[in-house]
Amino acid sequence: MITTYEPLHHKYRPTSFDELVGQDPIKSTLKQALISDRISPAYIFSGPRGTGKTSSARIFAKSLNCLKSEKSTTVPCGQCELCKGISSGNALDVIEIDAASNTGVENIRELIERSRFAPAKARWKVYVIDECHMLSTAAFNALLKTLEEPPRQVVFILATTDPQRVLPTILSRCMRFDFRRIALHDLESHLISIAKKEEIQINEEAISLIAKHSQGGLRDAESLLDQVSLLPPPITQLNIINLIGAIPEEELIKLAKSLIIKDPNSILNVCNSLINKGKEPIAILQGIASILRDLVVTKVTTNPTNLCNISPENSESLNDLATSSNLDQILNLQAKLKGSESNIRNSNQPKLWLEIHLLGMLSDEDSKENNRIKQSLLKSKLSDNSESENVNNTSESIVPNPEKEPIQKTAFRDETKTSPDLSLDDIWKKVIAMLDLPSTKMLLSQQAKLINLTSDSAEIAISEKWINMIQSRKNLIEDAFYKARGSSTKVLLIQQKDNLSSHKEVKNNLQKIEQRNQIKIDREPNKNTFKEEKKESKNNLEINSIDQKAKKFADFFNGEIVNLE
């Protein structure tokens, strides 16, 4: 006769509240509800997979209907007909529905119709709707009235891993229990007890790795233990790593060290070696993220043993790497990992993108940006200092500083004593064009002039008020000469008493002012003459008007005018 093998997660499924692992607050609440006989018509159990939601629903149904007790009990016998029927899923009055395959409103309407009938054998009719978030909106709406006013002796238990997708009106009608992930030490102790009962030869390091890999899910941990039990004993941590495809911690520490010391050759070699051994690129990325997290924990805490994910045998290597590393550098590497996991998951070439991301973490963009900001701040400080010196320097003479380049102070030179103006002006324009900063170009074009040029030196006349500012840009001018001439040229700054840029303009302005004054002087006598002429013409008009009136008066009396004063 062929015997059917029962998996460990079925064999060791909890049958009472006392066997439920890691959910103590929920156990005590449900027990108290049974003891006080305060049974709610609707419950909703939410939480990650493998944390005991469906098992708790079955235990609660057994506790309500165990035949060995006259009323609800916290310890079902597990031996009566109803307890066995509930465990096997054959009980008439305890109905389990998979909402993923019964999503329509018709399925829910049929369930509602059946719920109106009294229980056949049990005291309570229990409906367990697993993965209830898969129900359609119409199905949820059809269930609303029944949940609010259910038939007597009927209990609805809804289980879900995604409570956000359940309608708020459903949640408000149910008593909600949130199942949390099972703690690591609870998982380890439960797996060790199973290993002893099943006589599985496995060491504690391997048990710990199984518990970490399950991420708080007891069913995943039991399934993995069932799988590794098929390996030849004794089962070690290396067997678990090879079976689940995890990355060895030694390789991850080596890869983290290569990132910190910026060794691209070592990074590529480690990645290529791991991928050739069948490791997934996404697992490598998650492993290096975990190691960097452990490095930060080691740097900032005094007792990192309980906080780090690394195994005890590799903790010393991690401590040595943390000691030789800078915290800011580790945090910078962590920041550069953001967003890389989605790129690798969604790519058809995950190995390529893994190498691109890891090599991109070696860039010094942040440090270069910081240096650029520091240099710009330094330049602005130098510019402010030079401007303040120009404001204070109001006298015609400047005290020479022996530490600075000697500045020759002479009277204004005649342009006719140097080489032809045209060639010097062209060279000077070419030199100014080689400068990068627009402000320096404008300053030199307005306040400086090339007055002499030899094979290795150039004399530049500078306006007195701008000598200090142009002196600070002397290196830039020499670089511009090198670009323009192709050879190094020593720049000598000649201070002038007059402002070169405004000398001609001032002269022109003076001439214009004199011309305006002359025009004004010339116009003043003409204006007086015009006034006198205007006055005389006015008087003549008045006299003529009087004569006309006197003549008309004389004609009226047939006389003539002899004299008019």
VEXDREN-2710 file (C-alpha; in Angstrom, 1 decimal):
% VEXDREN-2710
k/r/px/py/pz
1/MET/0.0/0.0/0.0
2/ILE/1.3/3.4/-1.0
3/THR/1.6/5.8/2.0
4/THR/1.1/9.5/1.4
5/TYR/3.8/11.8/2.8
6/GLU/2.5/14.6/5.0
7/PRO/4.5/17.9/4.7
8/LEU/5.8/19.4/7.9
9/HIS/3.7/22.6/7.6
10/HIS/0.6/20.3/7.5
11/LYS/1.8/17.9/10.1
12/TYR/2.7/20.6/12.6
13/ARG/-0.2/22.9/11.9
14/PRO/-1.5/24.3/15.2
15/THR/-4.7/22.7/16.5
16/SER/-5.3/24.9/19.6
17/PHE/-4.5/28.4/20.7
18/ASP/-1.6/27.1/22.8
19/GLU/0.1/25.8/19.7
20/LEU/-0.2/29.1/17.8
21/VAL/3.3/30.6/17.5
22/GLY/4.1/34.2/18.0
23/GLN/0.6/35.7/18.2
24/ASP/0.1/36.1/22.0
25/PRO/-2.1/39.2/22.0
26/ILE/-4.5/37.6/19.5
27/LYS/-4.6/34.3/21.4
28/SER/-5.5/36.0/24.7
29/THR/-8.2/38.2/23.1
30/LEU/-10.0/35.3/21.3
31/LYS/-9.7/33.1/24.4
32/GLN/-11.4/35.8/26.6
33/ALA/-14.1/36.2/24.0
34/LEU/-14.8/32.4/24.2
35/ILE/-14.7/32.4/28.0
36/SER/-17.1/35.4/28.3
37/ASP/-19.3/34.1/25.5
38/ARG/-19.1/37.4/23.6
39/ILE/-18.9/36.2/20.1
40/SER/-18.9/38.8/17.3
41/PRO/-20.8/38.1/14.1
42/ALA/-17.9/39.1/11.9
43/TYR/-14.1/39.0/12.3
44/ILE/-11.3/40.0/9.9
45/PHE/-7.8/38.5/10.2
46/SER/-5.1/40.4/8.3
47/GLY/-1.4/40.0/8.1
48/PRO/1.5/38.5/6.0
49/ARG/1.4/35.0/4.7
50/GLY/2.2/32.1/7.0
51/THR/1.4/33.9/10.2
52/GLY/-1.6/31.8/11.3
53/LYS/-4.7/33.5/10.0
54/THR/-6.5/30.5/8.5
55/SER/-5.2/28.2/11.3
56/SER/-6.6/30.7/13.9
57/ALA/-10.0/30.7/12.1
58/ARG/-10.1/26.9/12.2
59/ILE/-9.1/26.8/15.9
60/PHE/-11.8/29.4/16.7
61/ALA/-14.4/27.3/14.8
62/LYS/-13.4/24.2/16.8
63/SER/-13.6/26.1/20.0
64/LEU/-17.1/27.2/19.2
65/ASN/-18.4/23.7/18.2
66/CYS/-16.3/21.1/20.1
67/LEU/-18.8/18.3/21.1
68/LYS/-16.9/17.3/24.2
69/SER/-17.8/20.7/25.8
70/GLU/-21.4/21.8/26.4
71/LYS/-20.5/25.4/25.4
72/SER/-17.6/27.2/23.8
73/THR/-14.2/26.3/25.1
74/THR/-10.6/27.5/24.7
75/VAL/-9.2/24.0/24.4
76/PRO/-10.9/22.0/21.7
77/CYS/-10.4/18.2/22.0
78/GLY/-9.4/17.6/18.4
79/GLN/-10.9/14.1/18.7
80/CYS/-14.6/14.5/18.2
81/GLU/-16.3/14.3/14.9
82/LEU/-16.7/18.0/14.4
83/CYS/-13.0/18.7/15.4
84/LYS/-11.8/16.1/12.9
85/GLY/-14.2/17.4/10.2
86/ILE/-13.0/21.0/10.7
87/SER/-9.4/19.9/10.5
88/SER/-9.9/18.0/7.3
89/GLY/-12.3/20.6/5.8
90/ASN/-15.3/18.2/5.6
91/ALA/-17.6/19.8/8.3
92/LEU/-21.0/20.7/7.0
93/ASP/-21.4/23.8/9.2
94/VAL/-17.9/25.2/8.8
95/ILE/-17.5/26.3/5.2
96/GLU/-14.1/27.6/3.9
97/ILE/-14.3/29.7/0.7
98/ASP/-11.4/30.7/-1.5
99/ALA/-12.3/34.2/-2.6
100/ALA/-9.7/34.1/-5.4
101/SER/-11.9/31.5/-7.2
102/ASN/-15.3/32.8/-6.0
103/THR/-15.0/36.5/-6.7
104/GLY/-18.5/37.1/-8.2
105/VAL/-21.6/38.5/-6.7
106/GLU/-23.5/35.2/-7.5
107/ASN/-21.2/33.2/-5.2
108/ILE/-21.8/35.6/-2.3
109/ARG/-25.5/35.6/-2.8
110/GLU/-25.5/31.8/-2.7
111/LEU/-23.5/31.9/0.5
112/ILE/-26.0/34.4/2.0
113/GLU/-28.9/32.2/1.1
114/ARG/-27.3/29.2/2.8
115/SER/-26.4/31.2/6.0
116/ARG/-30.1/31.6/6.7
117/PHE/-30.5/27.9/7.5
118/ALA/-29.8/26.7/11.0
119/PRO/-26.6/24.6/11.7
120/ALA/-27.0/20.9/10.9
121/LYS/-24.8/19.4/13.7
122/ALA/-22.7/22.2/15.2
123/ARG/-23.8/25.0/17.6
124/TRP/-22.4/27.7/15.3
125/LYS/-22.3/28.0/11.5
126/VAL/-18.9/29.4/10.6
127/TYR/-18.0/30.9/7.2
128/VAL/-14.2/31.4/6.5
129/ILE/-13.6/33.6/3.5
130/ASP/-9.9/33.3/2.6
131/GLU/-8.1/36.1/0.6
132/CYS/-11.3/38.2/0.9
133/HIS/-9.6/41.2/-0.8
134/MET/-10.0/39.3/-4.1
135/LEU/-13.8/39.8/-4.0
136/SER/-15.4/42.2/-6.4
137/THR/-17.0/45.5/-5.3
138/ALA/-20.4/44.1/-6.1
139/ALA/-19.7/41.0/-4.0
140/PHE/-18.6/43.2/-1.1
141/ASN/-21.7/45.3/-1.4
142/ALA/-23.9/42.2/-1.4
143/LEU/-22.2/41.1/1.8
144/LEU/-22.7/44.4/3.7
145/LYS/-26.2/43.8/5.0
146/THR/-25.6/40.3/6.1
147/LEU/-22.4/41.3/8.0
148/GLU/-24.4/44.1/9.8
149/GLU/-27.4/42.0/10.7
150/PRO/-26.3/38.3/10.4
151/PRO/-28.6/35.3/11.2
152/ARG/-28.4/33.9/14.7
153/GLN/-25.6/31.4/15.4
154/VAL/-23.6/32.5/12.3
155/VAL/-20.0/33.8/12.4
156/PHE/-18.1/35.2/9.4
157/ILE/-14.3/35.2/9.5
158/LEU/-12.6/37.0/6.7
159/ALA/-8.8/36.5/6.1
160/THR/-6.6/38.7/3.9
161/THR/-3.0/39.6/3.3
162/ASP/-4.0/43.1/1.8
163/PRO/-6.5/44.8/4.1
164/GLN/-6.1/48.1/2.1
165/ARG/-8.1/46.5/-0.7
166/VAL/-11.0/45.7/1.5
167/LEU/-13.9/48.2/1.4
168/PRO/-13.9/50.5/4.5
169/THR/-17.6/49.7/5.0
170/ILE/-16.7/46.0/5.4
171/LEU/-13.8/46.8/7.8
172/SER/-16.1/48.9/10.0
173/ARG/-18.5/46.0/10.4
174/CYS/-15.8/43.5/11.5
175/MET/-13.7/43.0/14.6
176/ARG/-10.2/43.3/13.2
177/PHE/-7.1/41.3/14.3
178/ASP/-3.7/42.2/12.7
179/PHE/-1.3/39.2/12.7
180/ARG/2.3/40.3/12.9
181/ARG/5.4/38.6/11.5
182/ILE/6.7/35.9/13.8
183/ALA/9.8/36.9/15.8
184/LEU/13.1/35.4/14.9
185/HIS/13.7/33.6/18.2
186/ASP/10.2/32.1/18.1
187/LEU/10.9/30.8/14.6
188/GLU/14.2/29.3/15.7
189/SER/12.8/27.6/18.8
190/HIS/9.9/26.2/16.8
191/LEU/12.2/24.8/14.0
192/ILE/14.6/23.3/16.6
193/SER/11.7/21.5/18.2
194/ILE/10.5/20.1/14.9
195/ALA/14.0/19.0/13.9
196/LYS/14.3/17.1/17.2
197/LYS/10.9/15.4/16.7
198/GLU/11.8/14.5/13.1
199/GLU/15.4/13.6/14.0
200/ILE/16.8/16.0/11.4
201/GLN/20.6/16.5/11.9
202/ILE/21.0/20.2/11.4
203/ASN/23.2/22.8/13.3
204/GLU/21.9/26.0/14.9
205/GLU/23.6/28.3/12.3
206/ALA/21.6/26.6/9.5
207/ILE/18.4/26.9/11.6
208/SER/19.1/30.6/12.1
209/LEU/19.6/31.1/8.3
210/ILE/16.3/29.3/7.6
211/ALA/14.5/31.6/10.1
212/LYS/16.0/34.7/8.6
213/HIS/15.2/33.6/5.0
214/SER/11.5/33.0/5.8
215/GLN/11.1/36.7/6.9
216/GLY/8.6/36.0/9.7
217/GLY/6.5/33.4/7.9
218/LEU/6.2/30.1/9.8
219/ARG/4.9/28.2/6.8
220/ASP/7.8/29.2/4.7
221/ALA/10.3/28.2/7.4
222/GLU/8.7/24.8/7.9
223/SER/8.6/24.2/4.1
224/LEU/12.3/25.1/3.8
225/LEU/13.2/22.9/6.8
226/ASP/11.2/20.0/5.1
227/GLN/13.2/20.6/1.9
228/VAL/16.7/20.7/3.5
229/SER/15.9/17.6/5.5
230/LEU/16.3/15.6/2.3
231/LEU/20.0/16.6/2.2
232/PRO/22.6/14.1/3.6
233/PRO/23.4/14.8/7.2
234/PRO/24.8/16.8/8.9
235/ILE/23.1/19.8/7.4
236/THR/25.3/23.0/7.6
237/GLN/24.9/26.6/6.8
238/LEU/26.7/26.1/3.5
239/ASN/24.1/23.6/2.4
240/ILE/21.3/26.1/3.1
241/ILE/23.2/28.8/1.1
242/ASN/23.6/26.6/-1.9
243/LEU/20.0/25.4/-1.7
244/ILE/18.2/28.8/-1.4
245/GLY/20.7/30.6/-3.7
246/ALA/21.9/33.0/-1.0
247/ILE/25.2/34.8/-1.3
248/PRO/28.1/33.7/1.0
249/GLU/28.8/36.4/3.6
250/GLU/32.5/36.2/2.9
251/GLU/32.0/37.2/-0.7
252/LEU/29.7/40.0/0.3
253/ILE/32.3/41.4/2.7
254/LYS/34.9/41.2/0.0
255/LEU/32.6/43.0/-2.4
256/ALA/31.8/45.7/0.2
257/LYS/35.5/46.2/0.8
258/SER/36.1/46.6/-2.9
259/LEU/33.5/49.3/-3.0
260/ILE/35.0/51.2/-0.1
261/ILE/38.5/51.1/-1.4
262/LYS/37.3/51.8/-5.0
263/ASP/38.7/48.7/-6.7
264/PRO/36.7/48.1/-9.9
265/ASN/38.8/45.1/-10.9
266/SER/37.9/43.3/-7.7
267/ILE/34.2/44.3/-8.0
268/LEU/33.9/42.8/-11.5
269/ASN/35.8/39.6/-10.6
270/VAL/33.6/39.0/-7.5
271/CYS/30.3/39.6/-9.5
272/ASN/31.4/37.4/-12.3
273/SER/32.4/34.6/-10.0
274/LEU/29.1/34.7/-8.1
275/ILE/27.0/34.8/-11.2
276/ASN/28.9/31.9/-12.8
277/LYS/28.0/29.9/-9.6
278/GLY/24.3/30.5/-10.4
279/LYS/23.7/33.4/-8.0
280/GLU/21.0/35.9/-9.0
281/PRO/22.1/39.5/-9.5
282/ILE/19.2/40.7/-7.4
283/ALA/20.4/38.5/-4.5
284/ILE/23.9/40.0/-4.9
285/LEU/22.4/43.5/-4.7
286/GLN/20.3/42.7/-1.7
287/GLY/23.3/41.0/0.0
288/ILE/25.5/44.1/-0.4
289/ALA/22.8/46.3/0.8
290/SER/22.5/44.2/4.0
291/ILE/26.3/44.2/4.5
292/LEU/26.4/48.0/4.2
293/ARG/23.5/48.3/6.7
294/ASP/25.5/46.1/9.1
295/LEU/28.5/48.3/8.6
296/VAL/26.5/51.4/9.6
297/VAL/25.1/49.6/12.6
298/THR/28.6/48.5/13.7
299/LYS/29.9/52.1/13.4
300/VAL/27.1/53.8/15.3
301/THR/26.2/51.3/18.1
302/THR/28.3/49.9/21.0
303/ASN/26.8/46.4/21.0
304/PRO/25.8/45.6/17.4
305/THR/25.7/41.8/17.8
306/ASN/21.9/41.7/18.3
307/LEU/21.2/44.2/15.5
308/CYS/23.3/42.8/12.7
309/ASN/22.1/40.2/10.2
310/ILE/25.6/38.7/9.8
311/SER/26.5/35.4/11.3
312/PRO/28.7/35.3/14.4
313/GLU/31.6/33.6/12.6
314/ASN/31.9/36.5/10.1
315/SER/31.2/39.3/12.6
316/GLU/34.9/39.8/13.3
317/SER/35.6/40.4/9.6
318/LEU/32.8/42.9/9.5
319/ASN/34.1/44.7/12.5
320/ASP/37.6/45.0/10.9
321/LEU/36.1/46.5/7.8
322/ALA/33.9/48.9/9.8
323/THR/37.0/50.1/11.7
324/SER/38.9/50.9/8.5
325/SER/36.0/52.6/6.9
326/ASN/34.5/56.1/7.1
327/LEU/30.8/56.4/8.1
328/ASP/30.1/59.1/5.5
329/GLN/31.5/56.9/2.8
330/ILE/29.3/54.0/3.8
331/LEU/26.2/56.2/3.9
332/ASN/27.1/57.6/0.5
333/LEU/27.3/54.1/-0.9
334/GLN/23.9/53.2/0.6
335/ALA/22.4/56.3/-0.9
336/LYS/23.6/55.3/-4.4
337/LEU/21.8/52.0/-4.1
338/LYS/18.4/53.6/-4.1
339/GLY/16.3/52.7/-7.1
340/SER/18.8/50.1/-8.4
341/GLU/16.7/47.1/-7.3
342/SER/13.8/48.0/-9.6
343/ASN/16.1/48.5/-12.5
344/ILE/17.6/45.0/-12.1
345/ARG/14.3/43.3/-11.6
346/ASN/12.7/44.9/-14.7
347/SER/15.7/44.4/-16.9
348/ASN/16.4/41.6/-19.5
349/GLN/20.1/41.9/-18.6
350/PRO/20.3/42.0/-14.8
351/LYS/24.0/41.1/-14.7
352/LEU/24.8/44.1/-16.9
353/TRP/22.8/46.5/-14.8
354/LEU/24.3/45.1/-11.6
355/GLU/27.8/45.9/-12.8
356/ILE/26.7/49.3/-14.0
357/HIS/25.2/50.2/-10.6
358/LEU/28.2/48.8/-8.6
359/LEU/30.8/50.6/-10.8
360/GLY/28.7/53.8/-10.7
361/MET/29.0/53.7/-6.9
362/LEU/32.7/54.4/-7.3
363/SER/32.1/57.9/-8.7
364/ASP/33.2/61.0/-6.8
365/GLU/30.5/63.3/-8.0
366/ASP/29.5/64.4/-4.5
367/SER/33.1/65.1/-3.5
368/LYS/33.7/67.0/-6.8
369/GLU/30.6/69.0/-6.2
370/ASN/31.7/69.9/-2.7
371/ASN/35.2/70.9/-3.9
372/ARG/33.6/73.1/-6.6
373/ILE/31.4/74.8/-4.1
374/LYS/34.4/75.4/-1.8
375/GLN/36.4/76.9/-4.7
376/SER/33.6/79.2/-5.7
377/LEU/33.2/80.3/-2.1
378/LEU/37.0/81.0/-1.9
379/LYS/36.9/83.0/-5.1
380/SER/34.0/85.1/-3.9
381/LYS/35.9/85.8/-0.7
382/LEU/39.0/86.8/-2.6
383/SER/36.9/89.1/-4.9
384/ASP/35.2/90.7/-1.8
385/ASN/38.6/91.3/-0.2
386/SER/40.0/92.9/-3.4
387/GLU/37.0/95.1/-3.7
388/SER/37.3/96.3/-0.1
389/GLU/41.0/97.0/-0.8
390/ASN/40.0/99.1/-3.8
391/VAL/37.6/101.1/-1.7
392/ASN/40.2/101.9/0.9
393/ASN/42.9/102.7/-1.6
394/THR/42.0/106.3/-2.5
395/SER/45.5/107.9/-2.6
396/GLU/47.5/108.1/-5.8
397/SER/50.4/106.0/-4.6
398/ILE/50.2/102.4/-3.3
399/VAL/52.6/101.1/-0.7
400/PRO/54.7/98.3/-2.3
401/ASN/54.4/94.9/-0.8
402/PRO/57.7/92.9/-1.0
403/GLU/55.9/89.6/-0.9
404/LYS/53.8/90.4/-4.0
405/GLU/55.0/90.7/-7.6
406/PRO/56.7/94.1/-8.0
407/ILE/54.4/96.7/-9.6
408/GLN/56.1/99.4/-11.6
409/LYS/54.6/102.8/-11.1
410/THR/55.4/105.3/-13.8
411/ALA/53.9/108.3/-15.4
412/PHE/51.6/108.0/-18.3
413/ARG/53.5/106.8/-21.3
414/ASP/53.1/108.0/-24.8
415/GLU/51.7/105.4/-27.1
416/THR/54.1/106.5/-29.8
417/LYS/57.1/105.2/-27.8
418/THR/55.9/101.6/-28.1
419/SER/55.4/99.3/-31.1
420/PRO/52.5/100.3/-33.5
421/ASP/49.1/100.6/-31.8
422/LEU/47.4/98.4/-34.3
423/SER/49.5/95.3/-33.7
424/LEU/49.4/95.7/-29.9
425/ASP/45.6/96.4/-29.9
426/ASP/45.1/93.3/-32.0
427/ILE/47.2/91.1/-29.7
428/TRP/45.5/92.5/-26.6
429/LYS/42.0/91.8/-28.1
430/LYS/43.2/88.2/-28.9
431/VAL/44.5/87.8/-25.3
432/ILE/41.2/89.0/-23.8
433/ALA/39.3/86.7/-26.0
434/MET/41.2/83.7/-24.5
435/LEU/39.8/84.5/-21.0
436/ASP/36.9/82.5/-19.7
437/LEU/35.2/84.8/-17.2
438/PRO/33.1/87.5/-18.8
439/SER/33.7/89.8/-15.9
440/THR/37.5/89.6/-16.3
441/LYS/37.1/90.3/-20.1
442/MET/35.1/93.4/-19.4
443/LEU/37.4/94.6/-16.7
444/LEU/40.6/94.3/-18.8
445/SER/39.0/95.7/-21.9
446/GLN/37.9/98.9/-20.1
447/GLN/40.7/99.4/-17.4
448/ALA/43.8/97.9/-19.0
449/LYS/45.9/98.4/-22.1
450/LEU/48.9/96.6/-23.6
451/ILE/51.7/99.1/-24.0
452/ASN/54.8/97.0/-24.7
453/LEU/55.4/93.4/-25.7
454/THR/58.6/91.4/-26.0
455/SER/59.3/87.7/-26.7
456/ASP/58.9/86.7/-23.0
457/SER/57.2/89.7/-21.3
458/ALA/54.3/92.0/-21.6
459/GLU/53.7/95.4/-20.0
460/ILE/50.1/96.3/-19.3
461/ALA/49.0/99.8/-18.2
462/ILE/46.3/99.5/-15.4
463/SER/44.1/102.2/-14.1
464/GLU/45.0/103.2/-10.6
465/LYS/41.7/102.3/-9.0
466/TRP/41.7/98.7/-10.4
467/ILE/45.3/97.7/-9.9
468/ASN/44.6/95.4/-6.9
469/MET/41.7/93.6/-8.5
470/ILE/43.7/93.0/-11.8
471/GLN/46.7/91.9/-9.8
472/SER/44.6/89.1/-8.3
473/ARG/43.9/87.9/-11.9
474/LYS/47.5/88.0/-13.1
475/ASN/47.7/84.2/-13.4
476/LEU/44.6/84.2/-15.6
477/ILE/46.2/86.9/-17.9
478/GLU/49.4/84.9/-18.2
479/ASP/47.4/81.8/-19.1
480/ALA/45.6/83.8/-21.8
481/PHE/48.9/85.1/-23.2
482/TYR/50.1/81.5/-23.4
483/LYS/47.0/80.4/-25.3
484/ALA/47.2/83.4/-27.6
485/ARG/51.0/83.3/-28.3
486/GLY/51.8/79.6/-27.7
487/SER/54.7/80.6/-25.3
488/SER/54.9/81.7/-21.6
489/THR/54.8/85.4/-21.1
490/LYS/55.6/87.3/-17.9
491/VAL/53.1/90.0/-17.3
492/LEU/54.2/93.3/-15.7
493/LEU/51.4/95.6/-14.5
494/ILE/52.1/99.3/-14.9
495/GLN/50.0/101.5/-12.7
496/GLN/48.7/104.7/-14.3
497/LYS/47.4/107.9/-12.6
498/ASP/44.6/108.4/-15.1
499/ASN/41.7/106.1/-15.8
500/LEU/42.4/104.6/-19.2
501/SER/38.9/103.8/-20.0
502/SER/37.4/107.2/-19.2
503/HIS/40.3/109.6/-20.2
504/LYS/39.1/110.2/-23.7
505/GLU/35.5/110.3/-22.6
506/VAL/36.2/112.9/-19.9
507/LYS/38.0/115.0/-22.5
508/ASN/35.1/114.7/-24.9
509/ASN/32.6/115.6/-22.2
510/LEU/34.6/118.7/-21.2
511/GLN/34.7/119.8/-24.8
512/LYS/30.9/119.3/-25.1
513/ILE/30.3/121.3/-21.9
514/GLU/32.5/124.2/-23.2
515/GLN/30.5/124.2/-26.5
516/ARG/27.2/124.3/-24.6
517/ASN/28.4/127.2/-22.5
518/GLN/29.6/129.1/-25.5
519/ILE/26.2/128.5/-27.2
520/LYS/24.4/129.8/-24.1
521/ILE/26.6/132.9/-23.9
522/ASP/25.9/133.6/-27.6
523/ARG/22.2/133.2/-27.2
524/GLU/21.8/135.6/-24.2
525/PRO/22.3/139.0/-26.1
526/ASN/20.1/137.9/-28.9
527/LYS/17.4/137.2/-26.3
528/ASN/17.7/140.8/-24.9
529/THR/17.6/142.4/-28.3
530/PHE/14.5/140.4/-29.1
531/LYS/12.8/141.7/-25.9
532/GLU/13.7/145.3/-26.8
533/GLU/12.3/145.0/-30.3
534/LYS/9.2/143.4/-29.0
535/LYS/8.8/146.2/-26.6
536/GLU/9.2/148.9/-29.3
537/SER/6.8/147.2/-31.6
538/LYS/4.2/147.1/-28.8
539/ASN/4.7/150.8/-28.2
540/ASN/4.3/151.6/-31.8
541/LEU/1.1/149.7/-32.0
542/GLU/-0.3/151.6/-29.0
543/ILE/0.6/155.0/-30.6
544/ASN/-1.0/154.0/-33.9
545/SER/-4.1/153.0/-32.1
546/ILE/-4.4/156.4/-30.4
547/ASP/-3.8/158.3/-33.7
548/GLN/-6.7/156.4/-35.3
549/LYS/-9.1/157.2/-32.5
550/ALA/-8.1/160.9/-32.5
551/LYS/-8.6/161.2/-36.3
552/LYS/-12.1/159.6/-36.0
553/PHE/-13.0/162.0/-33.2
554/ALA/-11.9/165.1/-35.3
555/ASP/-13.9/163.9/-38.4
556/PHE/-17.0/163.6/-36.3
557/PHE/-16.9/167.4/-35.7
558/ASN/-15.7/168.3/-39.2
559/GLY/-12.3/169.4/-37.8
560/GLU/-8.7/168.4/-38.1
561/ILE/-5.9/167.5/-35.6
562/VAL/-3.4/170.3/-35.1
563/ASN/-1.3/168.7/-32.3
564/LEU/-1.4/165.4/-30.3
565/GLU/0.6/164.9/-27.2
END
